[in-house]
Structure formats: C-alpha cells, structure tokens
Amino acid sequence: MTNPDAVRNSDVPGRILHPSEPWPVGVRVMVRIMIDDPRHKFTDLLGYVRADGPLSVTVETRSGLRTVPRRLIETAKIIPPPPPARKRSMN
C-alpha cells in the first residue's frame, strides 16, 4: 500500500533527492554532478526530470536533454518553478 503522505510530499520544493532513490518525473531540479576537469570538480544542471531509471536520470535543461549516471550525482534537490516573466513597459 502506498503511503499518501509520501506521494503528497514527493515534489515539495527544497526536498533533497538522493541518487539511489526514485525521482519524480516532471519536477524542476538542481543537480550537482561530478565532472572530469582538473580545475573544477562539479557542475550544476537546472531543469526538469524527464526520465528516471535505475542507473541514470535524464534532465531537460535549456540546452537540451542531459542523461546523468547516478554514480556521478553529488547532490540534488527539487526547486520551485521559475517566476512568471515580467511584462515590459512600452514607454
């Protein structure tokens, strides 16, 4: 039986996502991943979870889809949707 609180709280902004647990598809996330660069150990991805598999997670960023092996994920969290675009003044 599914815990209703777990389902209701699965996409709460600020919730930390662990690499080994299932991620809710469709939520906006910030993911810090390890990279192979001598000057920088990590980079961040900002986008929406589009696929969740046992070995990787696919995040849709502004620059396209990124499939990240779970073993490279340092940390991740759900973040709120972006604020609505402001209307420009036509003065």
Secondary structure, DSSP 8 states (H G I E B T S, - for coil): ---HHHHHTTT-TT-B--TTS---TT-EEEEEEE---SS-SEEEEEEEEEEE-SSEEEEEETTEEEEEEGGGEEEEEE-------------
